[in-house]
Amino acid sequence: MNITRETAEDKLTATIKIEMQKADYSANVDKILKDYQKRANMPGFRPGKVPFSLINKMYRSAVTADEVNKLVSEQLSKYLADNDLHILGSPMNSIEKQEQIDFDVMENFDFYFDVALEPQFDVTFDGMKPVTRYEILIGEDMVKKYVDDTRMRMGKDTEPETVEAGDNLFGQFIQLDGDKNVLENGITHSASISVNKIKDEENRKKFIGMKQGDTIIFNPMEYFNDENAVATMLDINVNIAKNMKSEFSYTIDRITRRVPAEISEEFFDKVFPNGNIHSMAEFEDKIRNDAKVSFSSETDKKFMNDCIDAIVEKYHFPLPEEFMKRWILSRQDENDKKNSITKEELDADFEEKYAKSIRWQVIENLIVKQNQLNVTKDDVRKHLISLFIGQTGMDAEDKESEERAATFVDDFMSKEENLEQINSVYDHLMEANIIKLFGDKMPIETKETSYMDFIKILYPIPEDKKPAEVTPAETENK
């Protein structure tokens, strides 16, 4: 067997030639055929006594094809590893050089594989323009809203005598005719409504002070202005609700009011088990810290994406476009028509949708190698144990809890069906390493912002969707 490589003039691709001689595979083929002979069971012959010449005639071609292809795949992978060849995508049969292989008549074979060569260079962060790193301010209004929402969520329902703002009602709708009499064969349905969901304040006030057994007449679409909500209330089609003109009587059967949970150490323990919180000040500090951790995942993702954009812009190296397009098209699932693309669509979208991702893959590999970033199996295990303890509310300081978590994680990691989830944890930890590296080496401008303003930065309104600006003169004219 002989393996050679010819690099293209542009240094972006190469063709690897594997010359396979009969001596490279024939021993394995003979061994497999003899094993077939021992197990063969054919009419006219005793088991295991089928002539080898017959077995050879029937199976040699197929066995040779299997063994040669297996050997070629192994040797190609070994050649890439031995020669430290970093490639984009995967090797593909050469369209220009590969000749038709006939295993029935040929004994020596030449295989040609095209590969795209991954460029090698030093990734530095010198001379790059600063990247903004956002820090979300945790305002008192945000803390207060979390406290109020949590108290309400963990509160209890009561049944007051009279309706107040924020109450929920359960009662029966009955459709009326134009004279406010019960419509024959009209809609009747029992449903709950929330007073706060009524759009107009004047209409909301009409419910205040009502009692169980009281009846009010109104058009649900006028009061709620939400065809989906009205369709649910009346148990009708959305399109019917949308055009609903009828008034309904609504008789209150039950009034419920959510009473917020009292502020106490019991409340603190329910919200943050094992948090060891004894005061409102400590509770609010915990909220702020948790909010920072929660928001940091979003700001880190934005920071990393902006860093990637800046680095890819700096290292905008050429790509073997035709090879990469052929490789992308070759990997499409023929049965997945919904997500498949045509050659024309790929040509139009390659630079915008694919080239950046390919360049970042190259740069990321170089960053990981040059900065010796590493995620070990033990790193993944420790992360999963910490995650398990946090999600189950265990005490992180308790040794018995840690041992139970470790036993669960070890069992989880031992199962092959969990490999995809384990790999996603690996990717998450590697991404965290890269973000830390960017934080240490990239030129950064820190900017504080509110969460709502940060959302606007993440999802800017396109120019064609923005409302038209109105000049002072136009305002005066109106």
C-alpha positions in Angstrom: 0.0 0.0 0.0 1.2 3.5 -0.9 -0.3 6.8 0.2 0.7 10.2 -1.4 -0.6 13.7 -1.2 -0.8 16.4 -3.9 -1.6 19.9 -2.7 -3.4 22.4 -4.9 -1.7 25.6 -6.0 -3.9 27.7 -3.8 -2.9 25.6 -0.8 -6.6 25.3 0.2 -7.2 21.7 -0.9 -5.2 18.6 -1.5 -5.8 15.2 -3.1 -4.8 12.0 -1.2 -4.1 8.9 -3.3 -4.2 5.5 -1.7 -2.8 2.7 -3.9 -4.2 -0.7 -2.7 -2.5 -3.9 -3.8 -3.9 -7.4 -3.7 -1.4 -8.4 -1.0 -2.8 -5.6 1.3 -6.3 -7.2 1.6 -6.3 -10.8 0.2 -5.3 -12.5 3.5 -8.2 -11.0 5.3 -10.6 -11.8 2.5 -9.5 -15.5 2.4 -9.9 -15.7 6.1 -13.5 -14.4 6.0 -14.4 -16.7 3.1 -13.0 -19.7 4.9 -15.2 -18.8 7.9 -18.1 -18.6 5.5 -17.3 -22.1 4.3 -17.3 -23.5 7.8 -20.8 -22.0 8.4 -22.3 -22.5 5.0 -25.4 -24.6 4.7 -26.4 -25.3 1.0 -28.6 -27.9 -0.6 -26.6 -30.9 -1.8 -23.8 -30.4 0.6 -23.2 -31.4 4.2 -22.9 -28.4 6.6 -19.4 -27.0 6.4 -18.5 -29.1 3.4 -19.4 -26.6 0.6 -16.4 -26.4 -1.8 -14.3 -23.3 -1.2 -14.3 -22.7 -5.0 -18.1 -22.2 -4.8 -17.9 -19.9 -1.7 -15.2 -18.0 -3.4 -17.2 -17.5 -6.6 -20.3 -16.5 -4.7 -18.9 -14.1 -2.1 -15.3 -12.9 -3.0 -16.4 -9.8 -4.8 -18.7 -8.5 -2.0 -16.2 -9.5 0.7 -13.4 -7.8 -1.1 -15.4 -4.6 -1.5 -16.1 -4.6 2.2 -12.6 -5.3 3.3 -11.0 -2.8 0.8 -13.4 0.0 1.8 -12.8 -0.7 5.5 -9.0 -0.8 5.0 -9.0 2.4 2.9 -11.1 4.3 5.6 -8.7 3.1 8.4 -5.6 4.1 6.4 -7.0 7.5 5.4 -7.8 8.3 9.1 -4.3 7.1 10.1 -2.6 9.1 7.4 -4.4 12.3 8.5 -3.5 11.7 12.2 0.2 10.7 11.5 0.8 13.8 9.3 -1.1 16.1 11.7 -3.3 17.2 8.8 -6.2 19.4 10.0 -9.1 19.4 7.6 -12.4 21.2 7.1 -15.4 18.9 6.8 -14.4 15.4 5.8 -12.6 13.7 2.9 -14.7 13.2 -0.3 -14.1 11.1 -3.3 -12.3 13.0 -6.0 -14.7 13.8 -8.9 -11.9 14.6 -11.3 -9.5 11.7 -10.5 -11.5 8.8 -9.1 -12.1 6.0 -11.7 -14.9 3.4 -11.5 -13.9 0.5 -9.3 -15.0 -3.0 -10.4 -14.4 -5.5 -7.6 -15.4 -8.4 -9.9 -12.4 -8.0 -12.2 -9.9 -5.6 -10.6 -7.3 -6.7 -8.0 -5.3 -3.5 -7.5 -7.1 -0.3 -6.7 -6.4 3.5 -6.7 -8.5 5.7 -4.5 -8.5 9.5 -4.6 -9.8 11.7 -1.9 -10.2 15.5 -1.9 -9.6 17.3 1.4 -9.9 20.9 2.4 -6.9 22.0 4.4 -7.5 23.9 7.6 -5.2 27.0 7.7 -2.7 27.2 10.5 -1.7 30.6 12.0 -1.3 32.3 15.4 -4.5 33.9 16.7 -3.6 37.1 18.6 -5.8 39.8 20.0 -3.5 42.7 19.4 -4.8 45.7 17.5 -8.5 44.7 17.7 -11.2 47.2 18.2 -12.8 47.1 21.7 -15.9 44.8 22.2 -18.7 46.0 24.5 -19.4 43.8 27.5 -22.8 44.6 29.0 -23.6 44.5 32.7 -27.3 44.5 33.6 -28.2 46.7 36.5 -30.4 45.1 39.1 -32.7 48.0 40.1 -34.9 48.2 43.1 -38.0 48.0 40.9 -36.8 44.7 39.5 -36.2 43.3 43.1 -39.6 44.6 44.3 -41.4 43.0 41.3 -39.7 39.7 42.0 -40.7 39.9 45.7 -44.3 40.8 44.9 -44.6 38.1 42.2 -43.1 35.5 44.4 -45.3 36.4 47.4 -48.3 36.1 45.1 -47.1 32.8 43.6 -46.6 31.3 47.0 -49.7 32.9 48.6 -53.1 31.3 49.1 -56.6 31.6 47.6 -59.4 33.1 49.7 -63.1 33.5 48.9 -64.1 37.1 49.8 -67.7 38.3 49.8 -67.3 41.2 47.4 -65.2 41.8 44.3 -62.0 43.9 44.3 -59.5 44.7 41.6 -57.3 41.6 40.9 -59.9 39.1 41.9 -60.8 36.0 39.8 -64.4 35.2 39.2 -66.2 31.9 38.3 -69.7 32.1 36.9 -72.0 31.3 34.0 -72.3 33.2 30.7 -75.8 33.2 29.0 -76.2 34.8 25.6 -78.9 37.4 25.3 -81.0 38.7 22.4 -81.4 42.4 21.4 -84.0 42.9 24.1 -81.6 41.5 26.7 -83.7 38.4 27.1 -82.2 34.9 27.1 -81.5 33.9 23.5 -83.2 30.6 22.5 -80.5 28.0 21.7 -77.9 30.6 22.5 -74.5 30.1 24.0 -74.2 29.1 27.7 -71.0 28.2 29.4 -69.4 28.4 32.8 -66.0 30.0 32.9 -63.6 32.0 35.1 -62.6 35.6 34.3 -59.9 37.8 35.8 -61.0 41.4 36.6 -57.6 42.7 35.8 -57.8 41.3 32.2 -60.7 43.7 31.4 -59.2 46.3 29.1 -61.0 49.5 30.0 -60.8 50.8 33.6 -64.4 52.0 33.6 -65.6 48.5 32.7 -63.4 47.0 35.4 -65.0 49.3 38.0 -68.5 47.9 37.1 -67.4 44.6 38.8 -66.0 46.1 41.9 -68.3 45.5 44.9 -70.3 42.8 43.2 -71.2 39.7 45.3 -71.8 36.0 44.8 -75.1 35.6 42.9 -74.9 39.0 41.3 -75.4 39.3 37.5 -73.8 41.8 35.1 -74.6 42.2 31.4 -71.8 42.9 28.9 -70.3 42.0 25.5 -67.2 39.9 26.2 -65.3 41.1 23.1 -65.8 44.7 24.1 -64.6 44.1 27.6 -61.6 41.8 26.9 -60.7 42.6 23.3 -59.1 39.2 22.9 -60.7 36.7 20.6 -58.7 33.8 21.9 -59.6 34.6 25.5 -63.3 35.0 24.7 -63.3 31.8 22.6 -62.1 30.0 25.7 -64.6 31.7 28.0 -67.5 30.8 25.8 -66.2 27.5 24.4 -66.6 28.7 20.8 -64.5 29.0 17.6 -62.0 31.9 17.6 -63.5 33.3 14.3 -67.0 33.3 15.9 -65.6 35.1 19.0 -63.8 37.7 16.8 -67.1 38.8 15.3 -69.2 38.4 18.5 -71.7 41.3 18.8 -74.0 39.7 21.4 -74.3 40.7 25.0 -74.2 38.0 27.8 -75.4 37.9 31.3 -72.7 36.7 33.7 -73.8 35.4 37.1 -71.0 35.2 39.7 -70.9 31.8 41.4 -67.6 32.2 43.2 -65.1 35.0 44.0 -61.4 34.0 44.6 -58.6 36.3 45.7 -54.9 35.5 45.9 -53.5 36.7 49.2 -49.7 37.1 49.1 -47.5 35.1 51.4 -46.4 36.7 54.6 -42.8 37.8 54.8 -41.1 35.4 57.2 -38.2 33.1 57.6 -40.5 30.3 56.5 -41.2 32.2 53.3 -37.4 32.7 52.7 -36.8 29.0 53.2 -39.5 28.0 50.7 -38.1 30.4 48.0 -34.4 29.5 48.7 -34.1 26.2 50.5 -30.8 25.9 52.3 -30.3 29.6 51.7 -29.8 30.4 55.4 -31.7 33.7 55.0 -33.0 35.5 58.1 -33.9 39.0 57.0 -35.5 40.9 54.1 -32.2 42.5 53.4 -30.5 39.1 53.0 -33.4 37.9 50.9 -33.1 40.9 48.5 -29.3 40.4 48.3 -29.9 36.8 47.3 -32.4 37.9 44.6 -29.8 40.4 43.2 -27.0 37.7 43.2 -29.3 35.2 41.5 -30.4 37.8 38.9 -26.8 38.6 38.1 -26.0 34.9 37.5 -29.1 34.5 35.4 -28.4 37.6 33.3 -24.7 36.8 33.0 -25.6 33.8 30.7 -27.3 36.2 28.3 -24.7 38.9 28.5 -21.9 36.3 28.1 -23.6 34.9 25.0 -23.8 38.4 23.5 -20.2 39.1 24.5 -19.0 35.9 22.9 -20.9 36.5 19.7 -19.5 40.0 19.4 -16.0 38.7 20.0 -16.5 36.0 17.3 -17.6 38.7 14.9 -14.6 40.8 15.6 -12.1 37.9 15.4 -13.6 36.5 12.2 -13.5 40.0 10.7 -9.8 40.2 11.6 -8.9 36.8 10.3 -10.9 36.7 7.1 -8.9 34.0 5.4 -9.9 32.5 2.0 -12.0 29.3 2.0 -12.1 26.5 -0.6 -15.7 27.4 -1.4 -16.5 24.8 -4.1 -15.2 22.0 -1.9 -17.2 23.3 1.1 -20.3 23.7 -0.9 -20.0 20.1 -2.2 -19.4 18.8 1.3 -22.4 20.7 2.7 -24.7 19.4 -0.1 -23.3 15.8 0.4 -24.3 15.8 4.1 -28.0 16.6 3.5 -30.6 14.0 4.5 -32.4 13.0 1.4 -35.5 12.2 3.5 -35.5 15.6 5.1 -36.9 17.7 2.3 -38.0 20.5 4.6 -34.4 21.4 5.7 -32.7 20.6 2.4 -31.2 23.4 0.2 -30.4 23.6 -3.5 -27.1 24.4 -5.1 -28.5 27.8 -6.1 -29.6 28.6 -2.6 -26.3 27.5 -1.2 -24.4 29.7 -3.7 -26.5 32.7 -2.7 -26.3 32.2 1.0 -22.8 30.7 1.4 -20.9 33.8 2.6 -23.6 35.0 5.0 -24.8 31.8 6.4 -21.9 29.3 6.2 -18.6 31.0 5.6 -18.5 32.8 9.0 -19.3 29.6 10.8 -16.6 27.7 9.0 -14.0 30.4 9.7 -15.0 30.5 13.4 -14.6 26.7 13.6 -11.0 27.0 12.3 -10.2 29.9 14.7 -11.8 28.2 17.6 -9.7 25.1 17.1 -6.6 27.2 16.9 -7.6 29.2 20.1 -8.2 26.0 22.0 -4.9 24.5 20.9 -2.7 27.6 21.3 -4.1 28.5 24.7 -4.2 24.9 25.9 -7.9 25.1 26.8 -9.1 21.8 28.1 -12.3 20.2 29.5 -11.8 16.8 31.2 -14.3 14.1 32.0 -13.8 15.0 35.7 -14.7 18.6 34.9 -18.0 17.4 33.3 -18.6 15.1 36.3 -18.1 17.9 38.8 -20.4 20.3 36.8 -23.2 17.6 36.7 -22.9 16.9 40.4 -23.2 20.7 41.2 -26.1 21.0 38.8 -27.9 18.0 40.3 -27.4 19.3 43.9 -28.8 22.7 42.8 -31.8 21.3 41.0 -32.8 19.0 43.8 -32.4 21.5 46.6 -29.7 19.4 48.4 -27.3 21.0 50.8 -24.1 21.5 48.9 -22.1 21.4 52.2 -23.6 18.0 53.2 -21.2 15.1 52.4 -24.0 12.6 52.2 -25.9 14.7 49.7 -22.7 15.1 47.6 -22.2 11.3 47.6 -25.8 10.7 46.5 -25.4 13.2 43.7 -22.1 11.6 42.7 -23.7 8.2 42.5 -26.5 9.5 40.3 -24.1 11.3 38.0 -21.7 8.4 37.6 -24.6 6.2 36.6 -25.9 8.9 34.2 -22.4 9.2 32.6 -22.0 5.5 32.2 -25.0 5.1 29.8 -24.5 5.5 26.1 -27.9 7.0 25.5 -26.8 10.1 27.6 -23.8 10.7 25.4 -25.4 13.6 23.5 -26.3 15.4 26.8 -22.8 14.8 28.2 -21.3 16.3 25.0 -23.5 19.3 25.4 -22.1 19.8 28.9 -18.5 19.5 27.5 -19.4 22.2 24.8 -20.9 24.4 27.5 -17.7 24.2 29.7 -15.4 24.8 26.7 -17.5 27.8 25.7 -17.1 29.1 29.3 -13.3 28.7 29.0 -13.3 30.6 25.7 -15.4 33.4 27.2 -13.0 33.7 30.1 -10.1 33.9 27.6 -11.8 36.6 25.7 -12.4 38.5 29.0 -8.7 38.3 29.8 -7.3 39.1 26.3 -9.8 41.1 24.3 -10.0 44.9 24.5 -13.2 45.5 26.3 -15.6 48.4 27.0 -17.9 47.7 29.9 -21.4 49.2 29.7 -24.1 49.1 32.3 -27.7 48.9 31.0 -31.2 47.9 32.2 -32.5 44.5 31.2 -35.2 46.0 28.9 -32.5 48.1 27.1 -30.4 45.0 26.8 -33.3 43.1 25.2 -33.6 46.0 22.6 -29.9 45.6 21.8 -30.3 41.9 21.3 -33.4 42.2 19.2 -33.3 45.6 17.5 -36.4 46.7 15.5 -35.7 46.7 11.8 -35.8 50.1 10.1 -38.8 49.1 8.0 -40.7 48.1 11.2 -40.0 51.3 13.2 -42.8 53.9 13.5 -42.3 56.9 11.3 -40.8 59.9 13.0 -43.2 62.9 13.5 -41.8 66.4 13.2 -42.9 69.1 15.6 -44.7 70.9 12.7 -46.7 67.7 11.9 -47.6 67.4 15.6 -48.9 70.9 15.7 -50.9 70.3 12.5 -52.6 67.3 14.1 
